Every structure is written in C-alpha cells, then in structure tokens.
Amino acid sequence: MSRVPAACEDYFLAATGSPALAADVQSLYYSLPDGADFEQKHLLVLCDGAEVVGVVDAVAGCPDARSCSVGCSSSPPKARRKGMGTRVARHPLREAAARGLRRVTATCPQSWTPGLAFPEKLDFEVHPPRQQTASAVGNRRGSATERDLCTAVREE
C-alpha cells in the first residue's frame, strides 16, 4: 500500500507542497480529527488483481453522527481515467447511506484538477476554498502547508 502515496506525487505536491513521505502512509492509519475514535476509521483499499491501485481514508460519524468525512482518496496516474474509481466509489457511498450517514465530505487542493473532477462525477457539490479557522482538514489534523482546499459535499 505504501506505493500508492509515492505514485500520487501530483496529489501530495498540490496538497502539501512536497512529495509523499513514509509518514503519510502511517498517518492514514492513525490520523483522526479531534473527538473521533479509531472505531470510526475506515481504510478502503482498491486492488486490480494483486496490485493496490487506490486508497480511501474515511471517518464515519464525523463531524457529526449523520456524516462521513473522507481524508484521502487517491490512485496513481496510471489507474486514473478508466472509470474504475467512479464505479468503486459508488459502493461505499451506498453503504454510508444505508448506515444512516446523510452527508459525505472531502477536501481537494484547488490546483489539483483530477481531484476536483472526481467528486463532481459522484454528484458532490464542490465549494471553493475558504479561510480555515480550525486545525482539521477533512477527517484529520491538517498542516500549515495545506491551503487552498476546496470542499466537496454530497448530501442524501
């Protein structure tokens, strides 16, 4: 799974200004927003045969009981634009709705065009960046290098 963030350098450069580090993989497991428990954390791994071609990091019940917040959803450039991500993403969105989660949110750097097009295909409404007043970015604590993030929202 560590190959996915390394192969998604375009995302990490747009989001943080630097390439993916080993700690970025570790943070997928451990990074949570304030007030969330590890039981709420879900890591979804997308495979094409034996090869990992995507990862989704989500926290159910965040920021409230009827919401789900996605922190990272990425796939390497060679796996993009084939429709696989869109087809696969529909399953956890249906599952979230079945569990009573009516709002799904995600963030995406304004400068990362592939990341902005993806949620729109899934009927998310993408909002322009706003002044960040809290330390949370999506479903985790953000860093000072993460700015100009659009928010994608899907409500059932």
N, C-alpha and C positions, 0 to 999 in steps of 0.2 A: 504494500500500500504506500510505502514511502516514495515510490516512483511517481505517483500522481502529482503531488505538490511540486516535485522537481521538474516535471514535464509541463507544468502550468505556470511557467515563469512569467508569461504575459499577464496573468491574473495577479500574481504576487507583486510584480512591478507596478501595476496600476493601483493596487490596493495599499501597498505599504512602501513603495519606492525602492524595494530591494528584492532579490530573488528569495525563493523559499529556503528556509533553514531547517535543520533536523528538528528543532524545537517546534516548528509549525505543525509537523506530524503529531508530535506529542500533545500539542495544545488541542488537537481535535478530540482527544480523549478526556482531557482534564479541564479545559477552559469552560467556565459556566458564568452566566450573569449572576449578579448579587441576588440572593434569595432562592436560587434554584438548587435542586438536589441532583445527585448523579443518577437517580432512578428516572429522572425526566429526560436524560440524554439518550439520543439515538444516533448511531452511525450507520449509514446505509452505504454499502459498497457495491458498485456496479461492475460486473465482470462480463467479458466477452470470451467465453471459454475459460481458460485458466488465467487469462490476463485481466488485471484490475484496470478498468478504464474510466472510473469515476468514483467520486465520494461525495456524500451529503452528510452534513453535520446539523442536527436539529435538536431543539429542546421543546418538548411538549409541555403545555401549561405555562408558557412564558410569553409575554409578561403577565398574563392572567390565565385563569382556568380554561377559558374558551379559545386560547390562542396557541400557536406553534411558531417558533422563531427559528429560521434557518440561518446558520452562521457561515457555512461554506458549502458551495455546490460547484464542483469543478470536474472537468475532464480534460485530458491532454488534447492539443490541437488535432492530432491525427484521428481522434474519436469524435470530433465535433462535426456538425452539419450533415449528419447522416440520419437524423430523426430518432436515434436510439434514446437520447436523453429525454426528449419530449415524451416518447412512449413510456419510458420507465418512470418518469416523474409523476405521471397521472396516477399510478398505483398508490404511492404514499399520500397523495392529495386526497384520494378517495378514502383511504384508511383514516386519515386525520378527520375527515368529515364524519365518518362512521363512529368515531370516538367522541364526537361532540365538539371537536375543535373547529370553530367557525371562521377563524382569521389566521392566515399564514403570512408571515412577513419575512423579508430577506433584504439584504443590502448589497449594493454593487457599486464599484467605483464609476463615476460619471464618464471617465475616459475609456472604459473598457467596453467597447461596442458589442462583442459577442455576449457578454454577461447581461447587457440591457435587453437584447433581443429575446433571449431565452425566456424570462418570466412573462414577457408580453405574449408569447406563443401559448402560455399556460393560463391566460386570462388574468394575469396580475396587472394591477394599475401601478405604473412606475412614476414615482414622485421625484422631483429634482432635489438636490442636496439642500439641507437646512443646517442652520447653526447647531452644532452638537453641544448640548449642555450637560449631558451625563457621560459617564465613562463607558457605558455599554455600547457595543456595536453589534447589532443583530442579537445573537444569543450568547455573547461573551464580552469580556472586558476588552475594550479597544486600546490601541496605542496611539501616541501622538502623531505618528506618521500616517494614520488612516484618516483621510479627509475627502471632501467632495464625494460623499457616498449618497447615491440615490436609494430610496426605499421602495421596495416592491411589496404591494399588499394585495392579497386575494381574500375576499370575504364571501362566505356561502350564504 
